[in-house]
Amino acid sequence: MDYTKIYNDLIFSRKLLNRRKKDDKYYENHHIIPKCVGGDDCKYNMVLLTAREHYFAHYLLTKIYN
């Protein structure tokens, strides 16, 4: 299974939604490139995800990096 493709599809489709924390919905900040592998806090490396999407993104990252 291509976990990297699934991860990229998830992240970039959510990035296109241009979510804002002011939308009266609960979102969590997610580093697209994790800080532990060289990512930083710039706005281009951040995306807002729902709690479920955030959990799934980290699940995919464990599959990619382990």
Protein Blocks (a to p, Z undefined) as FASTA:
>chain_A
ZZklmmmmmmmmmmmnopafklopacddddfbafknopafbfklgccddfklmmmmmmmm
mmmmZZ
